[in-house]
Amino acid sequence: MTSHRGAQGQGPLGAKRPPEYPPRPRVDAPENPPRRPHLPSATIWPVVLASGVTFAVAGLITSPLLVVFGAVVTAVSLGGWVSELTRGRR
């Protein structure tokens, strides 16, 4: 009768076992951790922009007046968002 175990250093069916690696040495955190990238602050303008686009698209189905209203809201929100983003770079 044969055993299902392979030779020494081998797993079942003769597959080689992975080598045992020594534990990694502990690396302490650097004294000056890397700085996080600058991210713009939260703003309401993307929500206003989405609302303007929604009104404009809904106006294509219902009323030309709603298209105009959505286009105005979209233009104002784009202007507000861009001016807020560029305010910090001046």
C-alpha positions as CSV (number, residue, x, y, z in Angstrom):
1,M,0.0,0.0,0.0
2,T,1.4,3.5,-0.9
3,S,1.2,6.6,1.2
4,H,-0.5,9.8,-0.1
5,R,2.3,11.7,1.5
6,G,5.3,12.6,-0.6
7,A,8.9,12.5,0.4
8,Q,10.4,14.8,3.0
9,G,10.0,18.5,2.0
10,Q,7.1,17.7,-0.3
11,G,3.3,18.0,0.2
12,P,0.7,15.6,-0.9
13,L,0.9,14.4,-4.4
14,G,4.6,15.3,-4.6
15,A,4.1,19.1,-4.8
16,K,7.0,21.1,-3.3
17,R,6.3,23.1,-0.2
18,P,7.2,26.8,-0.2
19,P,10.4,27.7,1.6
20,E,10.2,29.1,5.1
21,Y,11.3,32.7,5.1
22,P,12.7,34.4,8.2
23,P,10.5,37.1,9.7
24,R,11.0,40.6,8.3
25,P,12.8,43.1,10.5
26,R,10.7,45.9,11.9
27,V,11.0,49.2,10.1
28,D,10.3,52.2,12.2
29,A,8.3,55.1,10.7
30,P,10.4,57.9,9.2
31,E,10.8,61.0,11.3
32,N,9.3,63.2,8.7
33,P,6.4,61.4,7.1
34,P,5.5,62.3,3.5
35,R,3.1,65.2,3.2
36,R,-0.4,64.5,1.9
37,P,-1.3,66.1,-1.5
38,H,-3.4,69.3,-1.4
39,L,-7.0,68.6,-2.0
40,P,-9.6,71.3,-2.7
41,S,-12.2,71.9,0.1
42,A,-15.7,70.5,-0.2
43,T,-18.1,72.7,-2.2
44,I,-21.8,72.7,-3.2
45,W,-21.0,73.7,-6.9
46,P,-21.0,70.1,-8.3
47,V,-24.5,69.5,-6.9
48,V,-25.7,72.8,-8.4
49,L,-24.1,71.9,-11.7
50,A,-25.9,68.5,-11.7
51,S,-29.2,70.2,-10.9
52,G,-28.7,72.6,-13.8
53,V,-27.9,69.8,-16.3
54,T,-30.9,67.9,-15.0
55,F,-33.3,70.8,-15.5
56,A,-31.9,71.4,-19.0
57,V,-32.4,67.7,-20.0
58,A,-35.9,67.7,-18.5
59,G,-36.6,70.8,-20.4
60,L,-35.8,69.1,-23.7
61,I,-38.8,66.8,-22.9
62,T,-41.2,69.3,-21.4
63,S,-40.6,73.0,-22.0
64,P,-38.0,75.3,-23.7
65,L,-38.2,77.6,-20.7
66,L,-36.9,74.9,-18.5
67,V,-34.0,74.4,-20.9
68,V,-33.1,78.1,-20.6
69,F,-33.4,77.9,-16.8
70,G,-31.1,74.8,-16.7
71,A,-28.6,76.4,-19.0
72,V,-28.4,79.5,-16.7
73,V,-28.0,77.4,-13.6
74,T,-25.3,75.3,-15.3
75,A,-23.4,78.4,-16.4
76,V,-23.6,80.0,-13.0
77,S,-22.5,76.8,-11.2
78,L,-19.5,76.3,-13.6
79,G,-18.4,79.9,-13.0
80,G,-18.8,79.6,-9.3
81,W,-16.9,76.3,-9.1
82,V,-14.0,77.4,-11.3
83,S,-13.7,80.7,-9.4
84,E,-13.6,78.8,-6.1
85,L,-11.0,76.4,-7.4
86,T,-8.7,79.2,-8.8
87,R,-9.1,81.5,-5.8
88,G,-6.4,79.6,-3.9
89,R,-3.9,79.8,-6.7
90,R,-3.9,83.6,-7.0
